[in-house]
């Protein structure tokens, strides 16, 4: 079997360069193109020598691949410390596996097995079998998939970081729910300018008297006359009406109440907070059941 060293170098140079370039984009590592090219070239040379030189064939391929990738990463990015180096290596391996997964799919869904045979045995056959358009499309698709996956992970991570645990206490009862820290939420009770935490009705209904719970269940909570018609006990002294505007709704009204105390997270305790009751679900997956303003956390 004849191996073409120049062709082996070229294929490895392109693929290694692609991996290093994606690493730079994913981790936002601003490196000049010449360092990426140099790192890719060194990796391609080492890998080509590993395959064509008889004395090197006794080496363990997996271990040698780690050494080759390490050399490429060190040259291309010049890591600043062990943590930075490990982050680069793990990202490079993740991208390599992602691209490899796409390659396996192309392998079994196309004529690439024949192409690989021609790579090893016949240069003219390789030229006939391999579509450079296919290679380019594969790299582009890999990059897009990797970016979309990372964006999704980043989005979910930010969402988790912006969730705060809320404990509401009133008349020696208390309830817990998760609230999203919403930068677009700035509701305040108009008379006292107290900040408002929006909570789903299901989370706070045990605080409400039976008559008011019935209005929420019948979707009549916006009827102020009905709300005030059958005042029950001392709870109605706690009621607050909270006007709001939102996209698609010029004006609206939330019924709220003033609890005894609200704990936001583990550090913020407030007595001047109003709970606005939202008679619906805030999110389909139930990840959070309330909305809290960043102003409350900053106080």
TAQUISUL-V152639 format. One record per backbone hydrogen bond with DSSP energy under -0.5 kcal/mol. CO is the residue of the C=O (numbers start at 1). NH is the residue of the N-H. E is the energy in kcal/mol with one decimal. If there is no record, write none. Layout:
co = {CO/CO}
nh = {NH/NH}
e = {E/E}
This chain:
co = {3/4/5/6/7/8/9/10/11/12/13/14/15/16/17/18/19/20/21/22/23/24/28/29/32/32/33/34/35/36/37/38/39/40/41/42/43/44/45/46/47/48/49/52/53/54/56/60/61/62/63/64/65/66/67/68/69/70/71/72/73/73/74/79/81/82/83/84/85/86/87/88/89/90/91/92/93/94/95/96/97/98/99/100/101/102/103/104/105/106/106/107/111/111/112/113/114/115/116/117/118/118/122/123/124/125/126/130/131/132/133/134/135/136/137/138/139/140/141/142/143/144/145/146/147/148/149/150/151/152/153/154/155/156/157/158/160/162/164/165/166/167/168/169/169/170/173/175/177/178/178/179/180/180/181/182/184/187/189/194/195/196/197/198/199/200/200/201/201/204/205/209/210/211/212/213/214/215/215/216/220/222/223/224/225/226/228/231/232/232/234/235/238/240/240/241/242/244/246/249/252/254/255/256/257/257/261/262/262/263/263/264/264/267/268/270/273/274/274/275/276/276/277/277/278/278/283/289/290/291/292/293/293/294/295}
nh = {5/8/9/10/11/12/13/14/15/16/17/18/19/20/21/22/23/24/25/26/27/29/30/31/35/36/37/38/39/40/41/42/43/44/45/46/47/48/49/50/51/52/53/54/56/57/59/64/65/66/67/68/69/70/71/72/73/74/75/76/77/78/78/81/85/86/87/88/89/90/91/92/93/94/95/96/97/98/99/100/101/102/103/104/105/106/107/108/109/110/112/113/114/115/116/117/118/119/120/121/122/126/126/127/128/129/130/132/135/136/137/138/139/140/141/142/143/144/145/146/147/148/149/150/151/152/153/154/155/156/157/158/159/160/161/162/163/181/179/265/177/263/175/260/261/173/170/168/166/289/290/164/182/292/183/185/186/196/193/189/274/198/276/291/278/203/204/204/205/207/208/213/214/215/216/217/218/220/221/219/223/224/227/228/229/230/231/233/235/236/237/238/258/242/256/243/254/252/249/246/244/242/277/240/259/275/169/264/270/167/265/267/268/269/264/262/259/197/276/257/199/278/255/279/201/280/286/200/180/198/182/296/297/298/299}
e = {-0.9/-2.6/-2.7/-2.3/-2.5/-2.1/-2.8/-2.3/-2.3/-3.0/-2.1/-2.1/-2.3/-2.6/-2.3/-2.4/-2.3/-2.1/-1.8/-3.2/-2.5/-2.2/-0.8/-1.1/-1.3/-1.2/-2.7/-2.3/-2.6/-2.4/-2.5/-2.5/-2.1/-2.4/-2.6/-2.5/-2.5/-2.3/-2.6/-2.1/-1.4/-2.0/-2.0/-0.6/-1.1/-1.6/-1.5/-2.8/-2.4/-1.6/-2.0/-2.4/-2.6/-2.5/-2.2/-2.2/-2.7/-2.6/-2.1/-2.6/-2.5/-0.7/-1.3/-1.0/-2.1/-2.9/-2.1/-2.2/-2.5/-2.7/-2.1/-2.5/-2.6/-2.5/-2.6/-2.5/-2.7/-2.2/-2.9/-2.6/-2.5/-1.9/-2.4/-2.4/-1.8/-2.5/-2.4/-2.1/-1.7/-1.2/-0.5/-0.6/-0.8/-1.5/-2.8/-1.7/-2.3/-2.2/-1.8/-1.9/-2.4/-0.5/-2.1/-2.1/-1.5/-2.3/-2.7/-0.7/-1.8/-2.5/-2.6/-2.5/-2.1/-2.5/-2.9/-2.2/-2.4/-2.5/-2.6/-2.5/-2.5/-2.5/-2.3/-2.4/-2.4/-2.2/-2.4/-2.8/-2.7/-2.5/-2.4/-2.5/-2.3/-2.3/-2.3/-1.6/-1.2/-2.8/-3.0/-3.5/-1.8/-2.9/-1.9/-1.8/-1.8/-2.0/-2.8/-2.4/-3.1/-3.3/-0.8/-3.1/-1.0/-2.6/-0.6/-1.7/-0.7/-1.8/-2.4/-2.8/-2.4/-0.6/-2.2/-2.3/-3.0/-1.2/-1.1/-0.6/-1.4/-2.0/-1.2/-2.2/-2.1/-1.5/-1.9/-2.4/-1.8/-3.2/-0.5/-1.2/-1.7/-1.2/-2.1/-2.1/-0.9/-0.7/-0.7/-0.5/-0.8/-0.5/-1.6/-2.4/-1.2/-0.5/-3.3/-0.6/-2.8/-2.0/-2.2/-2.3/-2.0/-3.0/-3.0/-2.7/-0.7/-2.9/-2.8/-0.5/-3.0/-2.5/-0.6/-0.7/-1.7/-0.6/-3.3/-2.9/-0.6/-2.7/-0.7/-1.7/-3.0/-0.6/-0.5/-0.6/-2.2/-1.7/-0.8/-2.2/-2.8/-1.9/-2.2/-1.2/-0.8/-1.8/-1.1}
